C-alpha cells in the first residue's frame, strides 16, 4: 500500500487502488479483513502526507485482520 501511494501507478486514485490491493492480498492470504473503509482512508492520508513510513504502514495493516 505504501509503495502504491508514494510511487504513482495510476494518473488518479492511487490511494483507492492501493487500499483495494492491500485488502485483496490479505484475503488471498486466507485472513479475514475486519477493517472499516475509514481505516484505509486514514492510513492513505497519512502515507500521502509523509506521516507513515513502510514500517508504520505494515503495523497498521496488521490491525486490519484477525
PQR file with spaces between the fields and no chain letter, atoms N, CA, C, O and H, PARSE charges and radii, in Angstrom:
ATOM       1  N    UNK     1       0.836   -1.173    0.000 -0.4000 1.5000
ATOM       2  CA   UNK     1       0.000    0.000    0.000 -0.0000 2.0000
ATOM       3  C    UNK     1       0.884    1.240    0.000  0.5500 1.7000
ATOM       4  O    UNK     1       0.630    2.193   -0.736 -0.5500 1.4000
ATOM       5  N    UNK     2       1.907    1.223    0.817 -0.4000 1.5000
ATOM       6  CA   UNK     2       2.797    2.383    0.921 -0.0000 2.0000
ATOM       7  C    UNK     2       3.406    2.700   -0.439  0.5500 1.7000
ATOM       8  O    UNK     2       3.378    3.851   -0.874 -0.5500 1.4000
ATOM       9  H    UNK     2       2.113    0.448    1.415  0.4000 1.0000
ATOM      10  N    UNK     3       3.948    1.709   -1.106 -0.4000 1.5000
ATOM      11  CA   UNK     3       4.595    1.937   -2.406 -0.0000 2.0000
ATOM      12  C    UNK     3       3.610    2.401   -3.476  0.5500 1.7000
ATOM      13  O    UNK     3       3.938    3.272   -4.282 -0.5500 1.4000
ATOM      14  H    UNK     3       3.971    0.773   -0.753  0.4000 1.0000
ATOM      15  N    UNK     4       2.433    1.840   -3.490 -0.4000 1.5000
ATOM      16  CA   UNK     4       1.451    2.232   -4.499 -0.0000 2.0000
ATOM      17  C    UNK     4       0.996    3.673   -4.336  0.5500 1.7000
ATOM      18  O    UNK     4       0.634    4.328   -5.314 -0.5500 1.4000
ATOM      19  H    UNK     4       2.166    1.132   -2.835  0.4000 1.0000
ATOM      20  N    UNK     5       1.014    4.166   -3.107 -0.4000 1.5000
ATOM      21  CA   UNK     5       0.634    5.561   -2.886 -0.0000 2.0000
ATOM      22  C    UNK     5       1.798    6.494   -3.164  0.5500 1.7000
ATOM      23  O    UNK     5       1.622    7.530   -3.805 -0.5500 1.4000
ATOM      24  H    UNK     5       1.308    3.634   -2.313  0.4000 1.0000
ATOM      25  N    UNK     6       2.982    6.140   -2.691 -0.4000 1.5000
ATOM      26  CA   UNK     6       4.140    7.023   -2.827 -0.0000 2.0000
ATOM      27  C    UNK     6       4.721    7.026   -4.241  0.5500 1.7000
ATOM      28  O    UNK     6       5.287    8.033   -4.666 -0.5500 1.4000
ATOM      29  H    UNK     6       3.125    5.299   -2.170  0.4000 1.0000
ATOM      30  N    UNK     7       4.593    5.915   -4.979 -0.4000 1.5000
ATOM      31  CA   UNK     7       5.093    5.826   -6.350 -0.0000 2.0000
ATOM      32  C    UNK     7       3.873    5.641   -7.244  0.5500 1.7000
ATOM      33  O    UNK     7       3.395    4.518   -7.406 -0.5500 1.4000
ATOM      34  H    UNK     7       4.134    5.097   -4.634  0.4000 1.0000
ATOM      35  N    UNK     8       3.371    6.706   -7.818 -0.4000 1.5000
ATOM      36  CA   UNK     8       2.102    6.649   -8.553 -0.0000 2.0000
ATOM      37  C    UNK     8       2.075    5.606   -9.672  0.5500 1.7000
ATOM      38  O    UNK     8       2.910    5.611  -10.576 -0.5500 1.4000
ATOM      39  H    UNK     8       3.760    7.618   -7.687  0.4000 1.0000
ATOM      40  N    UNK     9       1.090    4.718   -9.580 -0.4000 1.5000
ATOM      41  CA   UNK     9       0.877    3.719  -10.629 -0.0000 2.0000
ATOM      42  C    UNK     9      -0.208    4.174  -11.594  0.5500 1.7000
ATOM      43  O    UNK     9      -0.249    3.746  -12.747 -0.5500 1.4000
ATOM      44  H    UNK     9       0.411    4.715   -8.846  0.4000 1.0000
ATOM      45  N    UNK    10      -1.066    5.029  -11.119 -0.4000 1.5000
ATOM      46  CA   UNK    10      -2.194    5.498  -11.904 -0.0000 2.0000
ATOM      47  C    UNK    10      -2.182    7.022  -11.956  0.5500 1.7000
ATOM      48  O    UNK    10      -1.565    7.675  -11.115 -0.5500 1.4000
ATOM      49  H    UNK    10      -1.032    5.378  -10.183  0.4000 1.0000
ATOM      50  N    UNK    11      -2.848    7.565  -12.919 -0.4000 1.5000
ATOM      51  CA   UNK    11      -2.930    9.029  -13.014 -0.0000 2.0000
ATOM      52  C    UNK    11      -3.741    9.605  -11.864  0.5500 1.7000
ATOM      53  O    UNK    11      -3.488   10.726  -11.422 -0.5500 1.4000
ATOM      54  H    UNK    11      -3.349    7.034  -13.603  0.4000 1.0000
ATOM      55  N    UNK    12      -4.712    8.845  -11.380 -0.4000 1.5000
ATOM      56  CA   UNK    12      -5.553    9.280  -10.260 -0.0000 2.0000
ATOM      57  C    UNK    12      -5.983    8.044   -9.484  0.5500 1.7000
ATOM      58  O    UNK    12      -5.894    6.925   -9.990 -0.5500 1.4000
ATOM      59  H    UNK    12      -4.918    7.935  -11.739  0.4000 1.0000
ATOM      60  N    UNK    13      -6.438    8.241   -8.281 -0.4000 1.5000
ATOM      61  CA   UNK    13      -6.998    7.182   -7.436 -0.0000 2.0000
ATOM      62  C    UNK    13      -5.972    6.171   -6.937  0.5500 1.7000
ATOM      63  O    UNK    13      -6.320    5.015   -6.699 -0.5500 1.4000
ATOM      64  H    UNK    13      -6.510    9.149   -7.870  0.4000 1.0000
ATOM      65  N    UNK    14      -4.718    6.582   -6.774 -0.4000 1.5000
ATOM      66  CA   UNK    14      -3.714    5.662   -6.240 -0.0000 2.0000
ATOM      67  C    UNK    14      -4.086    5.149   -4.857  0.5500 1.7000
ATOM      68  O    UNK    14      -3.880    3.972   -4.560 -0.5500 1.4000
ATOM      69  H    UNK    14      -4.436    7.521   -6.967  0.4000 1.0000
ATOM      70  N    UNK    15      -4.635    6.021   -4.002 -0.4000 1.5000
ATOM      71  CA   UNK    15      -4.986    5.608   -2.648 -0.0000 2.0000
ATOM      72  C    UNK    15      -6.045    4.508   -2.666  0.5500 1.7000
ATOM      73  O    UNK    15      -5.926    3.516   -1.946 -0.5500 1.4000
ATOM      74  H    UNK    15      -4.803    6.976   -4.243  0.4000 1.0000
ATOM      75  N    UNK    16      -7.071    4.682   -3.482 -0.4000 1.5000
ATOM      76  CA   UNK    16      -8.131    3.678   -3.568 -0.0000 2.0000
ATOM      77  C    UNK    16      -7.573    2.365   -4.104  0.5500 1.7000
ATOM      78  O    UNK    16      -7.853    1.302   -3.550 -0.5500 1.4000
ATOM      79  H    UNK    16      -7.167    5.487   -4.067  0.4000 1.0000
ATOM      80  N    UNK    17      -6.797    2.428   -5.161 -0.4000 1.5000
ATOM      81  CA   UNK    17      -6.187    1.245   -5.754 -0.0000 2.0000
ATOM      82  C    UNK    17      -5.308    0.528   -4.732  0.5500 1.7000
ATOM      83  O    UNK    17      -5.369   -0.695   -4.607 -0.5500 1.4000
ATOM      84  H    UNK    17      -6.569    3.291   -5.611  0.4000 1.0000
ATOM      85  N    UNK    18      -4.497    1.286   -4.007 -0.4000 1.5000
ATOM      86  CA   UNK    18      -3.588    0.706   -3.023 -0.0000 2.0000
ATOM      87  C    UNK    18      -4.352    0.009   -1.901  0.5500 1.7000
ATOM      88  O    UNK    18      -3.970   -1.084   -1.483 -0.5500 1.4000
ATOM      89  H    UNK    18      -4.448    2.280   -4.108  0.4000 1.0000
ATOM      90  N    UNK    19      -5.417    0.622   -1.412 -0.4000 1.5000
ATOM      91  CA   UNK    19      -6.206    0.021   -0.341 -0.0000 2.0000
ATOM      92  C    UNK    19      -6.872   -1.271   -0.808  0.5500 1.7000
ATOM      93  O    UNK    19      -6.909   -2.255   -0.069 -0.5500 1.4000
ATOM      94  H    UNK    19      -5.727    1.510   -1.751  0.4000 1.0000
ATOM      95  N    UNK    20      -7.392   -1.269   -2.018 -0.4000 1.5000
ATOM      96  CA   UNK    20      -8.027   -2.469   -2.566 -0.0000 2.0000
ATOM      97  C    UNK    20      -6.998   -3.584   -2.744  0.5500 1.7000
ATOM      98  O    UNK    20      -7.281   -4.740   -2.431 -0.5500 1.4000
ATOM      99  H    UNK    20      -7.362   -0.469   -2.618  0.4000 1.0000
ATOM     100  N    UNK    21      -5.829   -3.253   -3.235 -0.4000 1.5000
ATOM     101  CA   UNK    21      -4.767   -4.256   -3.415 -0.0000 2.0000
ATOM     102  C    UNK    21      -4.355   -4.836   -2.061  0.5500 1.7000
ATOM     103  O    UNK    21      -4.195   -6.049   -1.931 -0.5500 1.4000
ATOM     104  H    UNK    21      -5.600   -2.314   -3.489  0.4000 1.0000
ATOM     105  N    UNK    22      -4.183   -3.980   -1.059 -0.4000 1.5000
ATOM     106  CA   UNK    22      -3.794   -4.460    0.273 -0.0000 2.0000
ATOM     107  C    UNK    22      -4.849   -5.403    0.842  0.5500 1.7000
ATOM     108  O    UNK    22      -4.505   -6.470    1.350 -0.5500 1.4000
ATOM     109  H    UNK    22      -4.313   -2.994   -1.165  0.4000 1.0000
ATOM     110  N    UNK    23      -6.119   -5.032    0.767 -0.4000 1.5000
ATOM     111  CA   UNK    23      -7.195   -5.880    1.280 -0.0000 2.0000
ATOM     112  C    UNK    23      -7.301   -7.183    0.485  0.5500 1.7000
ATOM     113  O    UNK    23      -7.521   -8.246    1.064 -0.5500 1.4000
ATOM     114  H    UNK    23      -6.398   -4.165    0.354  0.4000 1.0000
ATOM     115  N    UNK    24      -7.145   -7.103   -0.823 -0.4000 1.5000
ATOM     116  CA   UNK    24      -7.211   -8.305   -1.662 -0.0000 2.0000
ATOM     117  C    UNK    24      -6.069   -9.258   -1.337  0.5500 1.7000
ATOM     118  O    UNK    24      -6.266  -10.473   -1.299 -0.5500 1.4000
ATOM     119  H    UNK    24      -6.966   -6.239   -1.294  0.4000 1.0000
ATOM     120  N    UNK    25      -4.881   -8.719   -1.104 -0.4000 1.5000
ATOM     121  CA   UNK    25      -3.730   -9.552   -0.755 -0.0000 2.0000
ATOM     122  C    UNK    25      -3.988  -10.273    0.572  0.5500 1.7000
ATOM     123  O    UNK    25      -3.710  -11.465    0.704 -0.5500 1.4000
ATOM     124  H    UNK    25      -4.721   -7.732   -1.136  0.4000 1.0000
ATOM     125  N    UNK    26      -4.521   -9.539    1.547 -0.4000 1.5000
ATOM     126  CA   UNK    26      -4.832  -10.165    2.832 -0.0000 2.0000
ATOM     127  C    UNK    26      -5.858  -11.277    2.652  0.5500 1.7000
ATOM     128  O    UNK    26      -5.691  -12.366    3.200 -0.5500 1.4000
ATOM     129  H    UNK    26      -4.747   -8.571    1.439  0.4000 1.0000
ATOM     130  N    UNK    27      -6.910  -11.016    1.895 -0.4000 1.5000
ATOM     131  CA   UNK    27      -7.938  -12.024    1.648 -0.0000 2.0000
ATOM     132  C    UNK    27      -7.369  -13.239    0.931  0.5500 1.7000
ATOM     133  O    UNK    27      -7.693  -14.375    1.278 -0.5500 1.4000
ATOM     134  H    UNK    27      -7.046  -10.131    1.449  0.4000 1.0000
ATOM     135  N    UNK    28      -6.526  -13.007   -0.064 -0.4000 1.5000
ATOM     136  CA   UNK    28      -5.909  -14.111   -0.802 -0.0000 2.0000
ATOM     137  C    UNK    28      -4.976  -14.928    0.085  0.5500 1.7000
ATOM     138  O    UNK    28      -4.709  -16.099   -0.187 -0.5500 1.4000
ATOM     139  H    UNK    28      -6.263  -12.085   -0.346  0.4000 1.0000
ATOM     140  N    UNK    29      -4.487  -14.297    1.143 -0.4000 1.5000
ATOM     141  CA   UNK    29      -3.609  -14.985    2.087 -0.0000 2.0000
ATOM     142  C    UNK    29      -4.393  -15.795    3.111  0.5500 1.7000
ATOM     143  O    UNK    29      -3.806  -16.468    3.959 -0.5500 1.4000
ATOM     144  H    UNK    29      -4.704  -13.346    1.364  0.4000 1.0000
ATOM     145  N    UNK    30      -5.718  -15.730    3.030 -0.4000 1.5000
ATOM     146  CA   UNK    30      -6.556  -16.548    3.883 -0.0000 2.0000
ATOM     147  C    UNK    30      -6.980  -15.902    5.188  0.5500 1.7000
ATOM     148  O    UNK    30      -7.489  -16.585    6.077 -0.5500 1.4000
ATOM     149  H    UNK    30      -6.194  -15.183    2.342  0.4000 1.0000
ATOM     150  N    UNK    31      -6.780  -14.601    5.319 -0.4000 1.5000
ATOM     151  CA   UNK    31      -7.221  -13.935    6.545 -0.0000 2.0000
ATOM     152  C    UNK    31      -8.518  -13.183    6.294  0.5500 1.7000
ATOM     153  O    UNK    31      -8.848  -12.854    5.155 -0.5500 1.4000
ATOM     154  H    UNK    31      -6.367  -14.047    4.597  0.4000 1.0000
ATOM     155  N    UNK    32      -9.239  -12.918    7.357 -0.4000 1.5000
ATOM     156  CA   UNK    32     -10.492  -12.185    7.255 -0.0000 2.0000
ATOM     157  C    UNK    32     -10.205  -10.720    7.556  0.5500 1.7000
ATOM     158  O    UNK    32      -9.768  -10.374    8.654 -0.5500 1.4000
ATOM     159  H    UNK    32      -8.971  -13.185    8.282  0.4000 1.0000
ATOM     160  N    UNK    33     -10.452   -9.874    6.577 -0.4000 1.5000
ATOM     161  CA   UNK    33     -10.223   -8.438    6.733 -0.0000 2.0000
ATOM     162  C    UNK    33     -11.385   -7.856    7.533  0.5500 1.7000
ATOM     163  O    UNK    33     -12.547   -7.997    7.153 -0.5500 1.4000
ATOM     164  H    UNK    33     -10.807  -10.156    5.685  0.4000 1.0000
ATOM     165  N    UNK    34     -11.055   -7.201    8.643 -0.4000 1.5000
ATOM     166  CA   UNK    34     -12.073   -6.641    9.524 -0.0000 2.0000
ATOM     167  C    UNK    34     -12.064   -5.120    9.549  0.5500 1.7000
ATOM     168  O    UNK    34     -12.900   -4.508   10.214 -0.5500 1.4000
ATOM     169  H    UNK    34     -10.110   -7.087    8.951  0.4000 1.0000
ATOM     170  N    UNK    35     -11.147   -4.512    8.845 -0.4000 1.5000
ATOM     171  CA   UNK    35     -11.018   -3.048    8.868 -0.0000 2.0000
ATOM     172  C    UNK    35     -12.189   -2.388    8.148  0.5500 1.7000
ATOM     173  O    UNK    35     -12.711   -2.906    7.161 -0.5500 1.4000
ATOM     174  H    UNK    35     -10.468   -5.009    8.304  0.4000 1.0000
ATOM     175  N    UNK    36     -12.577   -1.252    8.660 -0.4000 1.5000
ATOM     176  CA   UNK    36     -13.592   -0.423    8.019 -0.0000 2.0000
ATOM     177  C    UNK    36     -12.910    0.403    6.924  0.5500 1.7000
ATOM     178  O    UNK    36     -11.713    0.671    7.023 -0.5500 1.4000
ATOM     179  H    UNK    36     -12.153   -0.831    9.462  0.4000 1.0000
ATOM     180  N    UNK    37     -13.631    0.807    5.900 -0.4000 1.5000
ATOM     181  CA   UNK    37     -13.037    1.630    4.843 -0.0000 2.0000
ATOM     182  C    UNK    37     -12.361    2.899    5.376  0.5500 1.7000
ATOM     183  O    UNK    37     -11.382    3.376    4.802 -0.5500 1.4000
ATOM     184  H    UNK    37     -14.604    0.590    5.819  0.4000 1.0000
ATOM     185  N    UNK    38     -12.886    3.432    6.465 -0.4000 1.5000
ATOM     186  CA   UNK    38     -12.305    4.646    7.037 -0.0000 2.0000
ATOM     187  C    UNK    38     -10.864    4.420    7.505  0.5500 1.7000
ATOM     188  O    UNK    38     -10.055    5.347    7.485 -0.5500 1.4000
ATOM     189  H    UNK    38     -13.681    3.044    6.931  0.4000 1.0000
ATOM     190  N    UNK    39     -10.541    3.187    7.927 -0.4000 1.5000
ATOM     191  CA   UNK    39      -9.176    2.887    8.344 -0.0000 2.0000
ATOM     192  C    UNK    39      -8.215    3.021    7.166  0.5500 1.7000
ATOM     193  O    UNK    39      -7.115    3.556    7.306 -0.5500 1.4000
ATOM     194  H    UNK    39     -11.199    2.434    7.943  0.4000 1.0000
ATOM     195  N    UNK    40      -8.640    2.533    6.016 -0.4000 1.5000
ATOM     196  CA   UNK    40      -7.806    2.648    4.819 -0.0000 2.0000
ATOM     197  C    UNK    40      -7.667    4.101    4.385  0.5500 1.7000
ATOM     198  O    UNK    40      -6.588    4.527    3.971 -0.5500 1.4000
ATOM     199  H    UNK    40      -9.533    2.099    5.902  0.4000 1.0000
ATOM     200  N    UNK    41      -8.741    4.856    4.477 -0.4000 1.5000
ATOM     201  CA   UNK    41      -8.703    6.276    4.113 -0.0000 2.0000
ATOM     202  C    UNK    41      -7.729    7.025    5.015  0.5500 1.7000
ATOM     203  O    UNK    41      -6.928    7.831    4.542 -0.5500 1.4000
ATOM     204  H    UNK    41      -9.617    4.510    4.813  0.4000 1.0000
ATOM     205  N    UNK    42      -7.801    6.754    6.318 -0.4000 1.5000
ATOM     206  CA   UNK    42      -6.904    7.412    7.267 -0.0000 2.0000
ATOM     207  C    UNK    42      -5.449    7.051    6.995  0.5500 1.7000
ATOM     208  O    UNK    42      -4.585    7.928    6.973 -0.5500 1.4000
ATOM     209  H    UNK    42      -8.452    6.099    6.703  0.4000 1.0000
ATOM     210  N    UNK    43      -5.175    5.769    6.788 -0.4000 1.5000
ATOM     211  CA   UNK    43      -3.808    5.351    6.512 -0.0000 2.0000
ATOM     212  C    UNK    43      -3.311    5.951    5.203  0.5500 1.7000
ATOM     213  O    UNK    43      -2.176    6.422    5.133 -0.5500 1.4000
ATOM     214  H    UNK    43      -5.877    5.057    6.806  0.4000 1.0000
ATOM     215  N    UNK    44      -4.130    5.941    4.184 -0.4000 1.5000
ATOM     216  CA   UNK    44      -3.737    6.527    2.900 -0.0000 2.0000
ATOM     217  C    UNK    44      -3.383    8.002    3.048  0.5500 1.7000
ATOM     218  O    UNK    44      -2.413    8.472    2.453 -0.5500 1.4000
ATOM     219  H    UNK    44      -5.052    5.558    4.241  0.4000 1.0000
ATOM     220  N    UNK    45      -4.157    8.727    3.830 -0.4000 1.5000
ATOM     221  CA   UNK    45      -3.870   10.146    4.040 -0.0000 2.0000
ATOM     222  C    UNK    45      -2.548   10.340    4.765  0.5500 1.7000
ATOM     223  O    UNK    45      -1.784   11.247    4.434 -0.5500 1.4000
ATOM     224  H    UNK    45      -4.945    8.345    4.313  0.4000 1.0000
ATOM     225  N    UNK    46      -2.273    9.489    5.759 -0.4000 1.5000
ATOM     226  CA   UNK    46      -1.000    9.592    6.483 -0.0000 2.0000
ATOM     227  C    UNK    46       0.173    9.254    5.580  0.5500 1.7000
ATOM     228  O    UNK    46       1.221    9.895    5.664 -0.5500 1.4000
ATOM     229  H    UNK    46      -2.895    8.753    6.028  0.4000 1.0000
ATOM     230  N    UNK    47       0.013    8.247    4.709 -0.4000 1.5000
ATOM     231  CA   UNK    47       1.084    7.888    3.779 -0.0000 2.0000
ATOM     232  C    UNK    47       1.332    9.032    2.799  0.5500 1.7000
ATOM     233  O    UNK    47       2.473    9.448    2.597 -0.5500 1.4000
ATOM     234  H    UNK    47      -0.839    7.727    4.640  0.4000 1.0000
ATOM     235  N    UNK    48       0.261    9.538    2.192 -0.4000 1.5000
ATOM     236  CA   UNK    48       0.367   10.618    1.205 -0.0000 2.0000
ATOM     237  C    UNK    48       1.058   11.847    1.805  0.5500 1.7000
ATOM     238  O    UNK    48       1.845   12.510    1.130 -0.5500 1.4000
ATOM     239  H    UNK    48      -0.666    9.201    2.356  0.4000 1.0000
ATOM     240  N    UNK    49       0.761   12.148    3.071 -0.4000 1.5000
ATOM     241  CA   UNK    49       1.340   13.324    3.735 -0.0000 2.0000
ATOM     242  C    UNK    49       2.769   13.070    4.224  0.5500 1.7000
ATOM     243  O    UNK    49       3.429   13.983    4.719 -0.5500 1.4000
ATOM     244  H    UNK    49       0.121   11.609    3.619  0.4000 1.0000
ATOM     245  N    UNK    50       3.242   11.830    4.083 -0.4000 1.5000
ATOM     246  CA   UNK    50       4.583   11.509    4.540 -0.0000 2.0000
ATOM     247  C    UNK    50       4.670   11.234    6.031  0.5500 1.7000
ATOM     248  O    UNK    50       5.761   11.259    6.601 -0.5500 1.4000
ATOM     249  H    UNK    50       2.706   11.089    3.680  0.4000 1.0000
ATOM     250  N    UNK    51       3.532   10.972    6.671 -0.4000 1.5000
ATOM     251  CA   UNK    51       3.494   10.738    8.109 -0.0000 2.0000
ATOM     252  C    UNK    51       3.509    9.261    8.480  0.5500 1.7000
ATOM     253  O    UNK    51       3.539    8.926    9.664 -0.5500 1.4000
ATOM     254  H    UNK    51       2.646   10.952    6.208  0.4000 1.0000
ATOM     255  N    UNK    52       3.490    8.378    7.496 -0.4000 1.5000
ATOM     256  CA   UNK    52       3.555    6.935    7.767 -0.0000 2.0000
ATOM     257  C    UNK    52       4.585    6.318    6.833  0.5500 1.7000
ATOM     258  O    UNK    52       4.424    6.335    5.613 -0.5500 1.4000
ATOM     259  H    UNK    52       3.466    8.651    6.534  0.4000 1.0000
ATOM     260  N    UNK    53       5.648    5.770    7.421 -0.4000 1.5000
ATOM     261  CA   UNK    53       6.658    5.093    6.602 -0.0000 2.0000
ATOM     262  C    UNK    53       6.226    3.640    6.373  0.5500 1.7000
ATOM     263  O    UNK    53       5.131    3.244    6.773 -0.5500 1.4000
ATOM     264  H    UNK    53       5.779    5.756    8.412  0.4000 1.0000
ATOM     265  N    UNK    54       7.077    2.863    5.739 -0.4000 1.5000
ATOM     266  CA   UNK    54       6.730    1.481    5.401 -0.0000 2.0000
ATOM     267  C    UNK    54       6.455    0.664    6.655  0.5500 1.7000
ATOM     268  O    UNK    54       5.500   -0.113    6.686 -0.5500 1.4000
ATOM     269  H    UNK    54       7.967    3.185    5.415  0.4000 1.0000
ATOM     270  N    UNK    55       7.271    0.825    7.683 -0.4000 1.5000
ATOM     271  CA   UNK    55       7.083    0.048    8.911 -0.0000 2.0000
ATOM     272  C    UNK    55       5.749    0.395    9.592  0.5500 1.7000
ATOM     273  O    UNK    55       5.021   -0.502   10.017 -0.5500 1.4000
ATOM     274  H    UNK    55       8.047    1.456    7.658  0.4000 1.0000
ATOM     275  N    UNK    56       5.435    1.666    9.694 -0.4000 1.5000
ATOM     276  CA   UNK    56       4.168    2.071   10.300 -0.0000 2.0000
ATOM     277  C    UNK    56       2.990    1.589    9.457  0.5500 1.7000
ATOM     278  O    UNK    56       1.964    1.176    9.997 -0.5500 1.4000
ATOM     279  H    UNK    56       6.026    2.395    9.348  0.4000 1.0000
ATOM     280  N    UNK    57       3.137    1.641    8.143 -0.4000 1.5000
ATOM     281  CA   UNK    57       2.083    1.153    7.252 -0.0000 2.0000
ATOM     282  C    UNK    57       1.829   -0.330    7.503  0.5500 1.7000
ATOM     283  O    UNK    57       0.681   -0.753    7.637 -0.5500 1.4000
ATOM     284  H    UNK    57       3.970    1.977    7.704  0.4000 1.0000
ATOM     285  N    UNK    58       2.900   -1.116    7.567 -0.4000 1.5000
ATOM     286  CA   UNK    58       2.756   -2.551    7.812 -0.0000 2.0000
ATOM     287  C    UNK    58       2.125   -2.822    9.171  0.5500 1.7000
ATOM     288  O    UNK    58       1.258   -3.687    9.292 -0.5500 1.4000
ATOM     289  H    UNK    58       3.832   -0.772    7.459  0.4000 1.0000
ATOM     290  N    UNK    59       2.555   -2.090   10.190 -0.4000 1.5000
ATOM     291  CA   UNK    59       1.993   -2.276   11.531 -0.0000 2.0000
ATOM     292  C    UNK    59       0.502   -1.958   11.541  0.5500 1.7000
ATOM     293  O    UNK    59      -0.279   -2.661   12.181 -0.5500 1.4000
ATOM     294  H    UNK    59       3.259   -1.387   10.091  0.4000 1.0000
ATOM     295  N    UNK    60       0.112   -0.918   10.844 -0.4000 1.5000
ATOM     296  CA   UNK    60      -1.301   -0.549   10.791 -0.0000 2.0000
ATOM     297  C    UNK    60      -2.105   -1.605   10.044  0.5500 1.7000
ATOM     298  O    UNK    60      -3.183   -1.994   10.493 -0.5500 1.4000
ATOM     299  H    UNK    60       0.747   -0.347   10.324  0.4000 1.0000
ATOM     300  N    UNK    61      -1.598   -2.069    8.918 -0.4000 1.5000
ATOM     301  CA   UNK    61      -2.311   -3.086    8.138 -0.0000 2.0000
ATOM     302  C    UNK    61      -2.473   -4.372    8.948  0.5500 1.7000
ATOM     303  O    UNK    61      -3.469   -5.079    8.795 -0.5500 1.4000
ATOM     304  H    UNK    61      -0.722   -1.753    8.553  0.4000 1.0000
ATOM     305  N    UNK    62      -1.504   -4.678    9.806 -0.4000 1.5000
ATOM     306  CA   UNK    62      -1.631   -5.880   10.645 -0.0000 2.0000
ATOM     307  C    UNK    62      -2.814   -5.786   11.607  0.5500 1.7000
ATOM     308  O    UNK    62      -3.257   -6.809   12.129 -0.5500 1.4000
ATOM     309  H    UNK    62      -0.695   -4.104    9.931  0.4000 1.0000
ATOM     310  N    UNK    63      -3.325   -4.603   11.850 -0.4000 1.5000
ATOM     311  CA   UNK    63      -4.502   -4.464   12.733 -0.0000 2.0000
ATOM     312  C    UNK    63      -5.800   -4.617   11.954  0.5500 1.7000
ATOM     313  O    UNK    63      -6.876   -4.589   12.552 -0.5500 1.4000
ATOM     314  H    UNK    63      -2.965   -3.772   11.426  0.4000 1.0000
ATOM     315  N    UNK    64      -5.730   -4.776   10.654 -0.4000 1.5000
ATOM     316  CA   UNK    64      -6.907   -4.833    9.799 -0.0000 2.0000
ATOM     317  C    UNK    64      -7.531   -6.203    9.685  0.5500 1.7000
ATOM     318  O    UNK    64      -8.571   -6.339    9.040 -0.5500 1.4000
ATOM     319  H    UNK    64      -4.856   -4.798   10.168  0.4000 1.0000
ATOM     320  N    UNK    65      -6.950   -7.218   10.279 -0.4000 1.5000
ATOM     321  CA   UNK    65      -7.472   -8.575   10.111 -0.0000 2.0000
ATOM     322  C    UNK    65      -7.376   -9.359   11.411  0.5500 1.7000
ATOM     323  O    UNK    65      -6.731   -8.961   12.381 -0.5500 1.4000
ATOM     324  H    UNK    65      -6.105   -7.108   10.803  0.4000 1.0000
ATOM     325  N    UNK    66      -8.062  -10.501   11.369 -0.4000 1.5000
ATOM     326  CA   UNK    66      -7.990  -11.400   12.514 -0.0000 2.0000
ATOM     327  C    UNK    66      -7.563  -12.766   12.072  0.5500 1.7000
ATOM     328  O    UNK    66      -7.443  -13.671   12.898 -0.5500 1.4000
ATOM     329  H    UNK    66      -8.586  -10.823   10.581  0.4000 1.0000
